[in-house]
Structures are given as C-alpha cells and as structure tokens.
C-alpha cells in the first residue's frame, strides 16, 4: 500500500522538478546603440556608455551604426578628411584624404560591407558614392554636388537615398537602386524648389523614403511609400512651414518617422510621426532635433538633441516611448563645424 501511494508522489515531485528546469529564462533586454559626436570626437554610445572612436585631433563624426547577428559593430563616418568605417572600434578608411570625403551610412549583408557617402573631386564638387568592401561605385558625374544620406540593402538590391544638384542650382531628391536613379520611388513632380531624400527603408515588398520638398518659401515633409506620398500632419500652429523628416521605421502595420519642424521663432522642434500623426518630443526645450527612430519589442526609441539658447550647448538625447534621457557628454566645445558641442545622429536597437 505504501508503495502504491509513493509512486504518484514521486511522479509529481519529478514533474515539478522538470517543470522548474524547463522554465525559460526571460529574454535579455536589447542593446541600444547611438552614434554621433562629442566635441571633435566621433562617439558610439552603447546602453548610454560612450565609446570614443577618435582622439579629437581631427574633427570626426559617427553617423550610423550597423550590428551583425554575431555582434560585430560597424559605424560609418569621417575622420578629418577621410571617409571611414569603424569595425568594433578599429578604423577602415575608404579614402586617402586627398579630397574631403565622408561615409554617412553602413549596411552589412552576408559577407559584404556597404557604405554610402560622398567625396569631393578635383573641382571641389561632391560626388555620390557607394562602397562595397572598400571599392567605390560612383553614382553621379561630378559636374554638380551630390550626396547620399542613407543606404539600405534588400537581397541583391542596394538602395541609396540622397540628392543631386542641377545646373540651375536646384537640389533634387534622388533614390538610386543598384546605381541607377529611380524616378518611381520619389514623386517630385510639380516641385518648384529644392527637394531631398533623407532615408530609405525596405519592408517586405514596400520601399519607404523620407524627405522634403520646397517651393522656395516653405519646406514640406514627405514620406513616400512605393513613390506615393503619405500624409504627415503639422503640429505647431502659427509656425513657418519648414519641416524635414530624417528617418523611418516600420513595425507591423505602424510606420514611424522622426524629424524636425520649425516653431514660430524659427527654432527646431523634435517631431515623431506615427502613421502620419505628429507628436511633439521637443516640448519644454529651446531647441530640439529628432534625428532617427527605431522600434523594438513594442518600444519606440528616438535619438536627437536638445539645446539651451542661453549657453548655446546641446545635449545628446534618447527618447523611449516619449520619455527623454540624456546621453553622457564631456564636451562644451562649440568649435565643431556643426555649431553643436554634441549630437546624437542615429539609433539602432538590437
């Protein structure tokens, strides 16, 4: 009889023990990577801890990061007059410094490392370029200035968003696919002033592009989906219509865009659009920019800055679900060519 009752008890204990062993560990929180500059130093913040990529002897900027599945961290930027990709903190120069160049975007696909940016030619004109494993493909003829703001690789297709000037001085939005400009991805028909494509993203079969168009007195925001203009609302009343979206992220059916809008005093205000509806992230700041947006696990992250007009100093920031916190900075040097002492350009969460 004792054995009869003992077996179920042992079985129950065994099941409890097994169930405890099989309880999955909670997933580790994602890491948050932010690139920018602090004084003259290019910097990568990982989970708010700065890693300086340069020593400050040259003006340097880290523009965008890319993190591979095996943990390698690539950062695009420039150091002095050279375009550079840092891999795990080690510089890999794309140009020799004869002419000023910069890499503004990096993307890794398989074993291939792509970078987008521009390099001046002997006439001082910026030439848009995409580098693959260090070898450049030239996208423009160098007659007029051109540049790339972001690249994105989808399968075998390489997209680059940017701009190109014409003989009349007009700047026009460009999206190149595999080196060829695609007129069907940005609708700038009827635009009388300048335009620019600031970011490109491929999600499934859809191509999203952010940018802006101008009529000479106003600058309107643009989000194109497969070349069709998507609405982006205005949030600041009685303000000049000067708006520039800078980044786009897609999560499920939701589309997020980060950028800036001028207020009535012609000061930048950080804006986040969700499905076309604007949210003011810059409330309470003299001056603010939202430079990039990323979405992970239902959380929405935005990089950017705020600035104090009394001191002239900027503070690199990350907003998470609308709540801001500051990134550590050691610089109060306003001699950076941008006029800011520190800036957070791009955010990646992985």
ROFI-866618 format. One line per 4 residues: number of its first residue (from 1); their letters; for each residue x, y, z of N, C-alpha, C, CB. Coordinates in pm, whole numbers, plus 50000, padded with zeros to 5 digits. Glycine has a CB too. Layout:
! ROFI-866618
NUM	a	X/Y/Z/X/Y/Z/X/Y/Z/X/Y/Z  ...;
END
This chain:
! ROFI-866618
1	xxxx	50083/49880/50000/50000/50000/50000/50087/50125/50000/49906/50000/50121  50191/50121/50080/50277/50240/50086/50340/50268/49950/50388/50223/50191  50379/50157/49882/50441/50176/49751/50341/50234/49652/50495/50043/49699  50214/50192/49663/50111/50240/49572/50094/50391/49580/49978/50173/49603;
5	xxxx	50100/50446/49701/50086/50591/49716/50217/50667/49693/50034/50624/49856  50328/50597/49711/50458/50662/49696/50488/50695/49549/50569/50573/49753  50448/50606/49457/50479/50628/49316/50417/50756/49260/50431/50510/49235  50287/50783/49286/50232/50910/49237/50301/51031/49295/50086/50918/49268;
9	xxxx	50339/51020/49424/50408/51133/49486/50541/51158/49419/50429/51108/49636  50616/51047/49394/50745/51063/49327/50727/51120/49187/50818/50929/49320  50624/51073/49117/50596/51124/48983/50565/51274/48987/50478/51048/48921  50485/51316/49087/50452/51457/49099/50575/51540/49127/50349/51477/49209;
13	xxxx	50661/51491/49219/50783/51565/49250/50871/51577/49127/50860/51496/49364  50880/51465/49052/50961/51467/48930/50908/51567/48829/50965/51328/48867  50775/51572/48813/50715/51667/48719/50741/51810/48762/50565/51643/48708  50729/51836/48892/50755/51972/48942/50900/52012/48917/50723/51981/49091;
17	xxxx	50992/51917/48946/51134/51947/48926/51164/51974/48780/51221/51833/48976  51105/51891/48690/51129/51910/48547/51071/52042/48498/51069/51796/48467  50950/52073/48551/50888/52197/48507/50969/52317/48550/50747/52208/48561  51032/52309/48667/51116/52419/48711/51238/52434/48621/51160/52398/48856;
21	xxxx	51297/52319/48583/51415/52324/48499/51383/52377/48360/51478/52187/48488  51261/52353/48312/51225/52390/48177/51170/52533/48166/51124/52293/48125  51157/52601/48280/51108/52739/48275/51209/52826/48200/51084/52794/48418  51170/52886/48089/51267/52965/48009/51311/53090/48082/51206/53003/47873;
25	xxxx	51435/53124/48059/51487/53248/48114/51424/53365/48038/51642/53253/48104  51396/53474/48108/51342/53591/48037/51445/53642/47938/51303/53704/48137  51401/53689/47822/51497/53738/47722/51575/53858/47773/51425/53774/47592  51701/53863/47732/51784/53978/47771/51731/54103/47703/51933/53955/47734;
29	xxxx	51735/54216/47771/51688/54340/47706/51778/54374/47588/51686/54458/47807  51723/54438/47487/51806/54473/47371/51908/54580/47407/51718/54523/47254  52013/54584/47329/52113/54690/47345/52075/54807/47256/52256/54638/47311  52103/54927/47306/52070/55049/47234/52201/55116/47190/51983/55146/47322;
33	xxxx	52219/55128/47060/52339/55188/47001/52302/55325/46944/52401/55096/46891  52380/55427/46978/52358/55562/46927/52492/55616/46879/52296/55655/47037  52492/55676/46761/52615/55732/46705/52604/55883/46695/52645/55671/46567  52719/55949/46701/52719/56094/46689/52858/56150/46711/52622/56156/46788;
37	xxxx	52863/56266/46773/52992/56324/46808/52983/56392/46942/53040/56423/46700  53097/56404/47006/53110/56474/47133/53233/56563/47121/53123/56374/47256  53211/56693/47102/53321/56780/47065/53370/56742/46926/53436/56772/47168  53500/56725/46911/53556/56683/46783/53568/56532/46771/53692/56745/46764;
41	xxxx	53522/56457/46870/53539/56312/46871/53414/56241/46818/53571/56263/47012  53435/56143/46731/53327/56053/46692/53299/55960/46809/53363/55972/46563  53171/55934/46834/53135/55856/46952/53025/55758/46919/53092/55948/47068  53033/55641/46982/52927/55540/46981/52886/55517/47125/52974/55406/46912;
45	xxxx	52759/55548/47155/52706/55515/47287/52639/55378/47279/52605/55625/47336  52675/55287/47367/52606/55158/47379/52546/55152/47518/52703/55038/47353  52414/55146/47522/52343/55146/47650/52390/55262/47738/52364/55012/47724  52404/55378/47674/52438/55506/47737/52587/55521/47771/52358/55522/47862;
49	xxxx	52667/55418/47749/52811/55428/47778/52885/55469/47651/52867/55292/47833  52960/55580/47655/53027/55626/47533/53154/55548/47503/53060/55773/47544  53173/55517/47376/53299/55464/47325/53350/55564/47222/53281/55319/47262  53462/55626/47252/53515/55727/47160/53596/55658/47051/53603/55831/47236;
53	xxxx	53560/55688/46927/53622/55623/46812/53744/55700/46763/53522/55609/46700  53756/55826/46802/53871/55908/46764/53919/55984/46887/53835/56006/46648  54040/56043/46876/54101/56108/46992/54079/56259/46995/54248/56081/46994  54009/56314/46896/53983/56458/46895/54087/56540/46823/53973/56506/47033;
57	xxxx	54191/56477/46769/54293/56553/46697/54240/56603/46563/54418/56468/46675  54140/56534/46507/54069/56579/46387/53922/56595/46420/54089/56481/46269  53853/56679/46344/53707/56680/46353/53656/56548/46298/53646/56803/46277  53572/56479/46374/53524/56348/46333/53379/56331/46376/53611/56235/46393;
61	xxxx	53304/56255/46297/53163/56230/46325/53133/56084/46297/53071/56323/46239  53055/56021/46384/52999/55888/46361/52853/55907/46323/53014/55795/46487  52817/55863/46203/52682/55889/46153/52583/55776/46183/52687/55913/46004  52610/55656/46133/52513/55547/46152/52585/55419/46194/52432/55523/46023;
65	xxxx	52519/55336/46276/52576/55206/46314/52505/55091/46243/52566/55186/46466  52569/54976/46242/52508/54851/46199/52567/54740/46285/52531/54823/46045  52482/54654/46339/52526/54545/46426/52485/54413/46362/52466/54559/46569  52581/54326/46339/52553/54197/46277/52501/54099/46383/52679/54140/46208;
69	xxxx	52450/53987/46335/52396/53886/46427/52503/53826/46516/52327/53776/46349  52629/53827/46471/52736/53774/46556/52799/53880/46645/52843/53711/46470  52741/54001/46645/52784/54103/46741/52886/54201/46692/52837/54038/46858  52928/54193/46566/53021/54292/46514/52949/54426/46495/53084/54245/46379;
73	xxxx	53015/54532/46537/52956/54666/46532/53031/54750/46430/52957/54734/46671  52960/54793/46327/53015/54880/46223/52956/55020/46240/52984/54823/46081  53038/55121/46216/52994/55260/46225/53050/55336/46106/53039/55326/46360  52964/55412/46038/53007/55493/45925/53028/55637/45971/52903/55488/45811;
77	xxxx	53130/55703/45914/53154/55842/45949/53270/55901/45873/53178/55854/46097  53329/56002/45934/53451/56058/45877/53545/56098/45989/53420/56179/45786  53674/56097/45955/53780/56133/46049/53872/56228/45974/53857/56006/46102  53864/56357/46012/53938/56457/45936/53878/56470/45797/54086/56420/45927;
81	xxxx	53954/56440/45694/53905/56448/45556/53876/56311/45497/54005/56522/45469  53885/56204/45576/53872/56069/45525/53736/56007/45561/53984/55981/45579  53675/55940/45463/53559/55857/45490/53607/55729/45557/53479/55825/45360  53532/55683/45657/53580/55570/45736/53464/55482/45782/53660/55619/45858;
85	xxxx	53491/55353/45792/53405/55258/45861/53484/55205/45980/53357/55142/45766  53428/55220/46099/53489/55158/46216/53426/55021/46236/53473/55247/46343  53506/54917/46249/53457/54784/46283/53507/54750/46422/53503/54677/46178  53413/54739/46513/53447/54711/46653/53553/54809/46705/53498/54566/46669;
89	xxxx	53539/54934/46661/53626/55041/46709/53751/55064/46627/53665/55012/46846  53781/54975/46533/53903/54989/46452/53869/55054/46318/53970/54851/46430  53939/55161/46279/53905/55231/46155/53948/55155/46031/53968/55368/46153  53861/55156/45931/53891/55105/45798/53861/55219/45701/53808/54973/45764;
93	xxxx	53966/55285/45652/53948/55405/45572/53908/55371/45430/54075/55490/45573  53809/55444/45379/53761/55424/45243/53828/55517/45144/53611/55444/45237  53884/55628/45192/53950/55726/45106/54082/55765/45169/53861/55851/45084  54169/55829/45088/54305/55859/45137/54320/55999/45192/54403/55840/45026;
97	xxxx	54214/56082/45186/54222/56215/45244/54268/56322/45148/54313/56213/45359  54298/56288/45023/54337/56390/44925/54224/56491/44908/54373/56325/44789  54101/56440/44899/53982/56524/44890/53889/56486/45005/53910/56509/44751  53818/56584/45058/53731/56558/45173/53622/56458/45136/53668/56689/45225;
101	xxxx	53600/56363/45223/53501/56258/45198/53437/56219/45329/53565/56135/45129  53318/56162/45319/53250/56111/45437/53165/55991/45400/53164/56220/45502  53152/55899/45494/53061/55786/45484/52950/55811/45585/53134/55647/45509  52828/55821/45536/52717/55856/45625/52633/55735/45663/52629/55959/45559;
105	xxxx	52653/55622/45596/52566/55507/45620/52642/55379/45592/52439/55515/45532  52613/55274/45672/52677/55145/45655/52570/55037/45667/52790/55123/45760  52586/54931/45587/52492/54818/45589/52572/54692/45558/52373/54839/45486  52548/54587/45635/52617/54460/45614/52517/54356/45568/52689/54413/45744;
109	xxxx	52550/54290/45458/52465/54185/45402/52553/54065/45372/52389/54234/45274  52533/53956/45447/52622/53841/45431/52764/53878/45467/52616/53788/45289  52855/53852/45374/52996/53887/45397/53034/54022/45339/53084/53781/45337  52936/54095/45286/52964/54221/45218/52930/54341/45306/52886/54229/45087;
113	xxxx	53019/54437/45306/53001/54561/45382/52982/54676/45284/53122/54587/45478  52868/54740/45292/52835/54852/45204/52840/54983/45283/52695/54833/45140  52885/55088/45218/52884/55222/45278/52838/55322/45173/53025/55261/45334  52768/55423/45218/52724/55529/45128/52772/55663/45177/52573/55528/45115;
117	xxxx	52805/55752/45085/52851/55885/45123/52890/55965/45001/52969/55876/45219  52991/56049/45017/53037/56128/44903/53182/56166/44923/52950/56254/44885  53245/56205/44812/53383/56251/44813/53395/56365/44714/53483/56135/44778  53466/56470/44754/53489/56580/44662/53583/56538/44550/53546/56701/44737;
121	xxxx	53562/56597/44432/53655/56574/44321/53753/56691/44311/53578/56556/44188  53832/56691/44206/53936/56795/44192/53876/56933/44168/54029/56759/44077  53750/56939/44129/53682/57067/44110/53607/57112/44236/53584/57058/43994  53619/57034/44345/53553/57069/44469/53406/57030/44474/53564/57214/44492;
125	xxxx	53359/56952/44378/53221/56906/44375/53209/56772/44448/53169/56894/44229  53100/56758/44525/53077/56632/44596/53018/56529/44499/52982/56655/44717  53075/56411/44501/53033/56302/44414/52973/56191/44501/53153/56247/44329  52849/56153/44472/52782/56048/44550/52844/55913/44517/52629/56046/44521;
129	xxxx	52869/55833/44624/52936/55705/44606/52877/55599/44698/53087/55718/44631  52882/55475/44652/52854/55359/44736/52977/55269/44730/52724/55282/44689  53030/55234/44847/53143/55144/44855/53095/55004/44892/53246/55195/44958  53146/54904/44825/53121/54764/44862/53255/54701/44890/53044/54687/44748;
133	xxxx	53274/54663/45017/53401/54604/45060/53519/54693/45021/53418/54465/44999  53497/54823/45032/53604/54920/45010/53618/54970/44868/53731/54861/45050  53547/54909/44772/53554/54952/44632/53435/55040/44599/53559/54829/44538  53463/55158/44543/53359/55258/44522/53289/55240/44389/53418/55398/44530;
137	xxxx	53156/55260/44391/53075/55278/44271/53031/55423/44269/52953/55180/44268  53058/55495/44161/53026/55636/44150/52886/55651/44092/53131/55711/44063  52801/55727/44161/52661/55741/44120/52635/55868/44040/52573/55740/44241  52720/55967/44053/52698/56094/43982/52824/56134/43908/52654/56206/44080;
141	xxxx	52808/56223/43809/52920/56253/43719/53015/56359/43772/52868/56296/43587  52982/56421/43884/53073/56518/43943/53062/56658/43888/53210/56472/43926  52969/56681/43796/52952/56816/43742/52892/56909/43847/52864/56814/43617  52805/56854/43931/52737/56932/44035/52736/56851/44164/52591/56971/43992;
145	xxxx	52718/56917/44276/52722/56850/44405/52613/56744/44417/52709/56951/44517  52646/56635/44483/52550/56528/44510/52596/56454/44635/52537/56430/44387  52504/56386/44699/52542/56312/44818/52438/56208/44855/52562/56407/44934  52477/56121/44945/52391/56015/44995/52366/56039/45143/52454/55874/44971;
149	xxxx	52241/56021/45185/52204/56034/45326/52187/55899/45395/52077/56113/45338  52147/55796/45321/52129/55664/45382/52126/55558/45273/51998/55659/45466  52177/55438/45307/52166/55324/45217/52091/55211/45287/52306/55276/45171  52034/55123/45206/51963/55006/45259/51981/54893/45158/51810/55036/45286;
153	xxxx	52013/54774/45207/52033/54659/45121/51921/54559/45146/52172/54595/45145  51854/54518/45039/51746/54419/45046/51774/54312/44943/51606/54485/45023  51814/54193/44990/51853/54088/44897/51974/54132/44817/51738/54052/44804  51961/54131/44685/52071/54174/44599/52060/54319/44557/52077/54087/44476;
157	xxxx	51960/54389/44609/51937/54528/44568/51993/54625/44672/51787/54554/44547  52065/54724/44622/52126/54826/44708/52059/54960/44677/52281/54834/44685  51990/55014/44777/51921/55142/44763/52004/55252/44831/51777/55135/44826  52002/55370/44773/52069/55486/44832/51979/55607/44817/52208/55511/44765;
161	xxxx	51954/55676/44929/51872/55797/44928/51962/55918/44944/51764/55794/45040  51932/56024/44869/52013/56144/44880/51963/56256/44791/52156/56112/44847  52057/56323/44726/52022/56442/44647/52125/56461/44537/52014/56568/44737  52086/56542/44437/52178/56582/44331/52137/56721/44282/52178/56478/44214;
165	xxxx	52236/56809/44269/52210/56944/44218/52213/56944/44065/52314/57043/44274  52147/57045/44008/52146/57065/43863/52217/57195/43829/52000/57066/43808  52228/57223/43701/52299/57343/43656/52234/57471/43706/52305/57345/43504  52102/57468/43726/52031/57588/43773/52038/57606/43925/51887/57582/43729;
169	xxxx	52115/57520/43993/52129/57531/44138/52020/57461/44216/52132/57673/44177  51929/57396/44148/51818/57327/44215/51863/57190/44266/51698/57312/44120  51835/57164/44391/51866/57034/44451/51745/56943/44440/51909/57050/44600  51765/56820/44391/51654/56728/44370/51676/56598/44445/51636/56700/44221;
173	xxxx	51568/56547/44502/51572/56419/44572/51608/56308/44474/51436/56389/44640  51691/56215/44524/51730/56101/44444/51722/55974/44528/51873/56119/44387  51673/55867/44467/51689/55733/44522/51748/55648/44411/51552/55674/44574  51867/55596/44439/51934/55508/44344/51911/55362/44385/52085/55540/44337;
177	xxxx	51889/55277/44288/51881/55133/44310/51984/55066/44222/51736/55078/44281  52082/55004/44288/52190/54939/44215/52259/55036/44120/52137/54819/44136  52274/55160/44167/52350/55260/44094/52272/55343/43996/52456/55195/44023  52142/55314/43978/52060/55388/43882/51949/55463/43953/52000/55293/43777;
181	xxxx	51935/55593/43922/51831/55674/43985/51693/55621/43947/51845/55824/43944  51604/55615/44047/51469/55560/44029/51367/55672/44045/51441/55445/44130  51308/55715/43936/51210/55824/43943/51078/55778/44003/51185/55882/43804  51054/55646/44008/50925/55597/44058/50920/55585/44210/50896/55463/43998;
185	xxxx	51030/55612/44280/51031/55596/44425/51015/55727/44500/51159/55530/44469  51032/55839/44432/51007/55971/44492/50932/56057/44391/51141/56041/44537  50816/56104/44430/50736/56189/44342/50769/56335/44370/50584/56162/44360  50847/56396/44282/50880/56539/44298/50827/56619/44180/51033/56560/44312;
189	xxxx	50729/56563/44113/50666/56636/44003/50595/56759/44057/50566/56544/43926  50612/56869/43990/50549/56993/44034/50625/57068/44141/50415/56965/44084  50736/57013/44189/50816/57082/44291/50895/57194/44224/50913/56983/44364  50874/57316/44271/50939/57431/44208/51071/57468/44272/50847/57550/44214;
193	xxxx	51092/57421/44396/51216/57450/44465/51301/57325/44479/51189/57510/44601  51371/57315/44589/51461/57202/44610/51387/57086/44674/51578/57244/44698  51451/56971/44674/51398/56852/44741/51514/56761/44777/51295/56778/44651  51490/56671/44871/51594/56579/44916/51529/56452/44969/51684/56645/45025;
197	xxxx	51593/56339/44945/51553/56212/45005/51651/56183/45119/51552/56095/44900  51599/56176/45242/51687/56167/45359/51706/56026/45412/51632/56253/45468  51615/55934/45380/51628/55796/45429/51549/55703/45340/51579/55784/45575  51591/55577/45337/51521/55474/45260/51517/55347/45342/51588/55449/45122;
201	xxxx	51405/55276/45335/51385/55152/45410/51300/55059/45325/51317/55179/45548  51338/54932/45321/51257/54831/45253/51195/54741/45358/51343/54749/45151  51063/54727/45352/50990/54639/45443/50899/54550/45359/50907/54721/45548  50932/54421/45353/50858/54333/45264/50880/54376/45120/50709/54333/45297;
205	xxxx	50772/54400/45049/50782/54445/44910/50768/54596/44897/50676/54377/44825  50762/54667/45010/50740/54811/45008/50870/54888/45032/50637/54850/45114  50885/54997/44960/51001/55085/44974/50952/55219/45031/51076/55105/44837  51002/55254/45148/50968/55379/45214/51084/55477/45200/50933/55356/45365;
209	xxxx	51052/55601/45169/51153/55706/45157/51103/55830/45230/51185/55738/45008  51189/55888/45315/51155/56017/45376/51232/56127/45305/51188/56016/45528  51180/56248/45317/51247/56362/45257/51167/56489/45273/51272/56336/45111  51198/56587/45190/51129/56715/45196/51129/56778/45059/51193/56808/45298;
213	xxxx	51032/56868/45038/51022/56943/44913/50997/57089/44947/50908/56887/44820  51046/57179/44862/51036/57321/44890/50983/57396/44768/51172/57377/44932  50910/57502/44796/50867/57593/44687/50945/57723/44691/50717/57621/44697  51049/57727/44772/51131/57847/44786/51103/57925/44911/51111/57935/44669;
217	xxxx	50981/57913/44967/50949/57983/45091/50906/57887/45202/50838/58086/45065  50853/57773/45165/50816/57672/45264/50884/57540/45229/50662/57654/45271  50899/57455/45330/50960/57323/45310/50868/57219/45373/51104/57316/45373  50808/57136/45291/50707/57041/45338/50767/56903/45357/50589/57034/45239;
221	xxxx	50717/56830/45458/50769/56695/45482/50715/56597/45380/50734/56649/45623  50793/56492/45355/50749/56388/45264/50782/56250/45320/50813/56408/45126  50683/56162/45308/50704/56019/45323/50643/55954/45199/50640/55963/45456  50729/55891/45121/50682/55820/45002/50680/55669/45031/50772/55851/44879;
225	xxxx	50573/55603/44996/50565/55457/45001/50546/55409/44859/50448/55408/45095  50650/55342/44808/50649/55299/44667/50620/55416/44573/50543/55188/44646  50673/55532/44610/50661/55651/44527/50537/55734/44550/50665/55612/44387  50444/55684/44632/50319/55755/44658/50330/55834/44787/50200/55657/44664;
229	xxxx	50293/55961/44785/50305/56047/44903/50207/56002/45011/50279/56195/44864  50258/55987/45134/50177/55952/45250/50162/56077/45338/50242/55834/45331  50047/56097/45400/50025/56220/45478/50108/56223/45606/49877/56233/45513  50162/56341/45636/50230/56369/45762/50171/56499/45816/50388/56381/45743;
233	xxxx	50114/56493/45936/50040/56608/45988/50134/56715/46042/49945/56564/46098  50081/56836/46049/50150/56951/46108/50103/56964/46252/50123/57083/46026  50196/56997/46344/50158/57000/46485/50176/57136/46550/50237/56899/46560  50254/57225/46490/50286/57352/46555/50207/57464/46487/50440/57381/46548;
237	xxxx	50110/57524/46557/50030/57630/46495/50109/57760/46479/49905/57657/46579  50069/57838/46379/50127/57971/46356/50278/57967/46335/50096/58062/46472  50327/57856/46284/50470/57841/46263/50499/57842/46114/50522/57712/46328  50621/57881/46075/50658/57870/45934/50659/57723/45893/50797/57935/45907;
241	xxxx	50619/57697/45772/50611/57558/45726/50749/57514/45678/50504/57541/45613  50832/57480/45774/50966/57428/45744/50980/57298/45821/51080/57533/45782  50979/57186/45752/50979/57055/45816/51070/56962/45739/50836/56997/45823  51142/56876/45813/51231/56780/45748/51227/56646/45820/51375/56835/45742;
245	xxxx	51163/56546/45763/51174/56410/45816/51312/56354/45785/51064/56318/45758  51368/56278/45879/51506/56231/45865/51521/56080/45871/51589/56291/45970  51419/56009/45919/51433/55866/45942/51296/55800/45942/51506/55837/46075  51292/55672/45904/51166/55598/45902/51190/55457/45958/51107/55591/45758;
249	xxxx	51091/55406/46032/51094/55270/46083/50955/55211/46068/51141/55265/46232  50949/55082/46041/50821/55012/46023/50815/54896/46121/50804/54962/45876  50702/54886/46191/50678/54775/46283/50536/54726/46263/50702/54817/46432  50522/54610/46200/50389/54562/46167/50322/54657/46070/50305/54547/46293;
253	xxxx	50204/54704/46108/50131/54798/46022/50159/54943/46059/49981/54772/46030  50245/54966/46156/50274/55102/46202/50401/55156/46136/50290/55104/46355  50393/55281/46094/50505/55349/46029/50542/55471/46113/50470/55389/45882  50669/55478/46152/50718/55587/46236/50818/55671/46155/50785/55532/46366;
257	xxxx	50810/55800/46172/50902/55893/46106/50952/55993/46210/50832/55967/45987  51083/56014/46214/51143/56113/46304/51197/56229/46222/51255/56051/46390  51187/56350/46278/51238/56466/46207/51224/56593/46287/51169/56481/46077  51223/56705/46218/51216/56835/46283/51113/56923/46214/51355/56904/46282;
261	xxxx	51059/57016/46291/50970/57119/46239/51006/57250/46307/50818/57082/46262  51004/57360/46232/51033/57490/46291/50912/57539/46369/51074/57592/46182  50939/57607/46482/50830/57672/46555/50817/57818/46510/50854/57664/46708  50731/57894/46579/50705/58032/46537/50826/58123/46552/50591/58089/46617;
265	xxxx	50927/58079/46630/51050/58155/46645/51162/58103/46554/51096/58152/46789  51127/58017/46461/51222/57958/46368/51325/57870/46440/51294/58067/46289  51283/57806/46548/51368/57712/46620/51325/57569/46590/51363/57740/46772  51422/57478/46581/51393/57337/46555/51312/57276/46670/51523/57259/46533;
269	xxxx	51216/57191/46635/51140/57115/46733/51142/56968/46691/50992/57168/46745  51179/56879/46783/51183/56735/46755/51041/56681/46740/51258/56660/46868  51020/56609/46630/50887/56555/46598/50897/56406/46569/50824/56630/46476  50799/56330/46617/50783/56190/46581/50643/56172/46525/50807/56096/46704;
273	xxxx	50636/56119/46404/50507/56085/46343/50482/55935/46356/50503/56130/46194  50362/55898/46396/50319/55758/46393/50198/55751/46303/50288/55703/46538  50212/55676/46195/50103/55664/46097/50051/55801/46055/49989/55580/46154  50146/55896/46038/50113/56027/45987/50075/56131/46090/50004/56015/45893;
277	xxxx	50053/56089/46216/50012/56181/46321/50134/56225/46401/49907/56116/46415  50152/56356/46411/50272/56411/46473/50262/56416/46624/50299/56550/46420  50375/56390/46689/50391/56405/46834/50510/56497/46859/50412/56265/46905  50490/56597/46943/50596/56693/46975/50683/56637/47086/50536/56830/47017;
281	xxxx	50807/56597/47052/50902/56549/47152/50982/56664/47214/50997/56448/47089  50976/56780/47151/51060/56891/47194/50994/56987/47291/51106/56967/47077  50879/56949/47343/50809/57037/47439/50898/57068/47558/50677/56972/47487  50913/57197/47587/50992/57238/47703/51137/57268/47674/50985/57135/47805;
285	xxxx	51181/57244/47551/51319/57274/47514/51324/57398/47425/51383/57153/47442  51433/57476/47437/51452/57591/47348/51465/57547/47203/51575/57671/47389  51532/57434/47184/51569/57387/47052/51585/57236/47062/51701/57456/46999  51532/57161/46963/51547/57015/46970/51538/56956/46831/51439/56952/47062;
289	xxxx	51607/56845/46811/51602/56770/46686/51571/56624/46717/51735/56781/46606  51492/56561/46632/51476/56415/46633/51541/56363/46506/51324/56372/46643  51651/56290/46520/51732/56255/46405/51707/56114/46352/51876/56269/46440  51655/56024/46436/51640/55885/46395/51539/55816/46486/51775/55812/46397;
293	xxxx	51472/55711/46433/51374/55636/46510/51399/55487/46488/51229/55674/46470  51380/55408/46595/51390/55263/46589/51281/55204/46678/51532/55213/46633  51233/55086/46642/51128/55020/46718/51176/54880/46755/50995/55014/46638  51156/54842/46882/51195/54709/46927/51101/54664/47038/51342/54708/46975;
297	xxxx	51038/54548/47019/50955/54491/47123/50842/54579/47171/51038/54455/47237  50788/54658/47083/50680/54748/47121/50725/54882/47175/50595/54683/47221  50856/54899/47195/50910/55026/47243/50963/55108/47126/51022/55002/47346  50940/55238/47134/50981/55329/47027/51093/55418/47079/50860/55414/46975;
301	xxxx	51207/55415/47011/51325/55490/47051/51354/55598/46947/51449/55396/47069  51391/55716/46994/51426/55827/46905/51556/55889/46955/51311/55933/46899  51648/55914/46865/51772/55986/46900/51760/56131/46857/51895/55920/46835  51842/56215/46919/51843/56356/46881/51915/56441/46983/51701/56406/46863;
305	xxxx	51876/56567/46990/51938/56660/47085/51834/56757/47138/52056/56737/47020  51870/56821/47247/51808/56946/47288/51919/57047/47307/51722/56928/47419  51884/57175/47301/51985/57279/47316/51931/57393/47400/52031/57331/47179  52022/57453/47477/51991/57568/47562/52040/57693/47491/52057/57553/47704;
309	xxxx	51948/57783/47459/51987/57903/47384/52071/57999/47468/51865/57975/47333  52060/57992/47598/52140/58081/47683/52287/58044/47681/52088/58078/47827  52315/57913/47688/52455/57869/47689/52504/57832/47551/52471/57750/47782  52411/57801/47461/52448/57754/47329/52486/57607/47325/52562/57834/47277;
313	xxxx	52478/57539/47440/52522/57400/47448/52409/57304/47417/52579/57370/47587  52442/57195/47348/52345/57092/47315/52367/56970/47404/52355/57053/47166  52262/56889/47414/52266/56766/47491/52215/56652/47404/52183/56778/47622  52297/56550/47384/52253/56433/47309/52148/56359/47391/52374/56339/47274;
317	xxxx	52043/56312/47321/51929/56255/47393/51880/56128/47325/51816/56357/47402  51810/56047/47406/51729/55937/47357/51591/55949/47421/51795/55797/47387  51488/55945/47336/51351/55936/47387/51307/55790/47375/51254/56032/47308  51255/55733/47481/51197/55599/47478/51050/55612/47512/51271/55501/47577;
321	xxxx	50966/55581/47417/50821/55594/47434/50784/55735/47482/50769/55489/47534  50856/55833/47428/50826/55973/47456/50897/56033/47574/50684/55987/47476  50959/55950/47659/51032/56000/47777/51179/56015/47743/51014/55904/47899  51235/56134/47768/51371/56164/47727/51470/56138/47839/51382/56307/47681;
325	xxxx	51590/56094/47801/51702/56096/47895/51827/56137/47818/51721/55956/47963  51924/56193/47891/52044/56248/47831/52152/56142/47816/52097/56364/47915  52230/56154/47710/52348/56071/47693/52469/56146/47748/52369/56034/47543  52561/56073/47812/52675/56142/47874/52764/56208/47770/52757/56045/47956;
329	xxxx	52812/56327/47806/52899/56405/47718/53003/56474/47803/52818/56508/47635  53120/56489/47748/53227/56558/47821/53264/56690/47757/53350/56470/47828  53203/56723/47643/53247/56839/47566/53154/56959/47584/53256/56804/47419  53216/57076/47594/53143/57201/47585/53205/57290/47476/53143/57274/47722;
333	xxxx	53263/57222/47378/53334/57290/47269/53236/57319/47156/53453/57205/47219  53216/57447/47127/53126/57487/47019/53199/57512/46888/53050/57611/47059  53327/57470/46880/53404/57492/46759/53379/57386/46652/53550/57497/46793  53301/57283/46685/53265/57186/46582/53196/57258/46467/53174/57074/46641;
337	xxxx	53226/57220/46343/53166/57291/46228/53014/57292/46228/53213/57229/46101  52951/57198/46297/52805/57197/46302/52749/57306/46391/52756/57062/46349  52832/57360/46479/52783/57458/46576/52732/57396/46704/52675/57539/46514  52731/57264/46712/52689/57194/46833/52810/57135/46904/52587/57083/46800;
341	xxxx	52801/57122/47035/52909/57057/47109/52893/56906/47113/52916/57112/47249  52770/56858/47101/52745/56714/47097/52617/56690/47019/52737/56653/47240  52607/56572/46956/52489/56542/46874/52474/56391/46863/52501/56608/46733  52349/56344/46873/52317/56203/46852/52249/56190/46716/52225/56147/46966;
345	xxxx	52317/56128/46621/52267/56121/46484/52172/56003/46459/52383/56111/46389  52207/55887/46510/52133/55767/46467/52121/55670/46582/52203/55699/46347  52010/55596/46582/51986/55498/46688/51951/55364/46626/51873/55544/46782  52005/55258/46687/51977/55121/46647/51956/55040/46773/52094/55062/46559;
349	xx	51854/54958/46776/51822/54876/46893/51823/54730/46851/51683/54916/46954  51910/54653/46918/51923/54511/46878/51972/54429/46996/52020/54495/46759;
END
